[in-house]
Amino acid sequence: MLQGFTAALGDWRDRSGPLARSLSRAVREAVVDGRLSTGTRLPSERELARTLGVSRGTVVTALALLRDDGWLHTRHSSGSAVRLPARLTERTTPWSLDHGGAPEADLDLTLAVTAAPHDAYLAAVGRAVERGAALLVDSGIATAGLPRLRELLADRYTRAGLATCPEQILVTSGAQSALTLLLEHLHTDRRAPVVVESPTYPGALAVLRGRRARLLPLPVSPKGWDTERLAALVRDRGPRLAYLIPDFQNPTGAHMDAPTRAEIARLPLTVIADETMRGLDLREPPGTEPPLAGPRVIQIGSASKILWSGLRVGWIRASADLVRQLRRGPLQAQLSPPPLEQVVAAELLGDGLDAVLADRRERLRAQRDHLAGLLTGTGWSYTVPDGGLTLWLRLDGTTTATELAARAARHGLAVTPGPHFAADRTTLTHHLRLPFTATPEALTRAVDILRRP
């Protein structure tokens, strides 16, 4: 055990500064990198000092630093064990975003992602391992999804007001995989244009551009969708397919009202409705609007935004006939998540999900309001969204978002300017997306950097 512990620390002596501080930092980094498992028991102070070739005083000081910072738990007569501090496990912000996640940046606000619900996730993994024994006697090849997971997803749609049976659910390795699979089946004529919102999610734009689709931008703002423009596009340009985000749209946060949903559903257009953000309703209490639905509407969703990006489980909700057709496609097996990951998703999407989401919404609501307060007096305009993960800013003056992002990068802050969310890559030059998934302290630092001349 001692040899493995010391090996996990690496070349900690080569660092500058006091040995005790270097040693404590090496232990922290080994835990974060996974070289030391949480719960690992440390050798005695005397044994550790002898093996590392340092004084016992150096070891005592290093362990005290770790203990004071929450990285070490000591119980009388039981020794000490490494752990993750509560400030990391009890927050929605991924550790890497405010600890140099982006290259050459100390603070990364380019990603609208959250950390996993730590305790709930670990408990779900434990239950999944127990249930996983039955999986091992089967082939493990791709299916439409594990029956229990499809039943859970169908039930959630039914309780939301859209009657659904498990045969209408196809499990995928994320929402982008769901979109890829649908485009492969539905967008067979590369000359046929596809309607996309402007701005919209860059990941979806990447999938569409990968298919060399002709994109027809549909303006959307925090106030809503230009349905007259959409009707005109359908009438004059003849698109047969649209990709829309009706619930807390990324990046604007717009939420589609019932009349707009009904108007869009009546159009002679197949709509892929991305519901990835639907569970992040920050209203008090959350709304009860049913999903965007209709004979030509296909829903896609994912656990990545509501739970964790590392859980690569998404889904398609469509007619049972379309699900059968998609299963026959050559890409379906490649875009299906591993069985054990589906079991973890089923555990998380079960009875405990509402409690997890309630806690997550409370934290995100506080961070959203904190960010909005920081932006007061900047002269930038924005609408506080009812849900989602981001604020969509319009800058004043002559400085473009690209120029502002470049200036912020020189001060260690990475942000994403508006053209990244534009179908034509050139418009939205005075817009900037700011996720409120970071800690209040990180958001305060970010806005301070953005406001510097």
Secondary structure as UniProt FT lines:
FT   HELIX           2..8
FT   HELIX           12..14
FT   HELIX           19..33
FT   TURN            38..39
FT   HELIX           45..52
FT   HELIX           56..68
FT   TURN            69..70
FT   STRAND          72..75
FT   TURN            76..78
FT   STRAND          79..82
FT   HELIX           86..89
FT   HELIX           95..98
FT   TURN            99..100
FT   TURN            103..104
FT   STRAND          107..108
FT   HELIX           118..131
FT   HELIX           132..137
FT   HELIX           147..159
FT   TURN            160..161
FT   HELIX           166..168
FT   STRAND          169..172
FT   HELIX           175..186
FT   TURN            190..191
FT   STRAND          193..198
FT   HELIX           202..210
FT   TURN            211..212
FT   STRAND          214..221
FT   TURN            222..223
FT   STRAND          224..225
FT   HELIX           227..237
FT   STRAND          241..244
FT   TURN            250..252
FT   HELIX           258..265
FT   STRAND          270..274
FT   TURN            276..279
FT   TURN            295..296
FT   STRAND          297..302
FT   TURN            304..307
FT   TURN            309..310
FT   STRAND          314..317
FT   HELIX           320..327
FT   TURN            330..335
FT   HELIX           339..348
FT   TURN            351..352
FT   HELIX           353..374
FT   TURN            375..377
FT   STRAND          390..394
FT   HELIX           401..409
FT   TURN            410..412
FT   STRAND          413..414
FT   STRAND          416..417
FT   HELIX           418..421
FT   TURN            423..424
FT   TURN            429..430
FT   STRAND          431..435
FT   HELIX           440..450
//
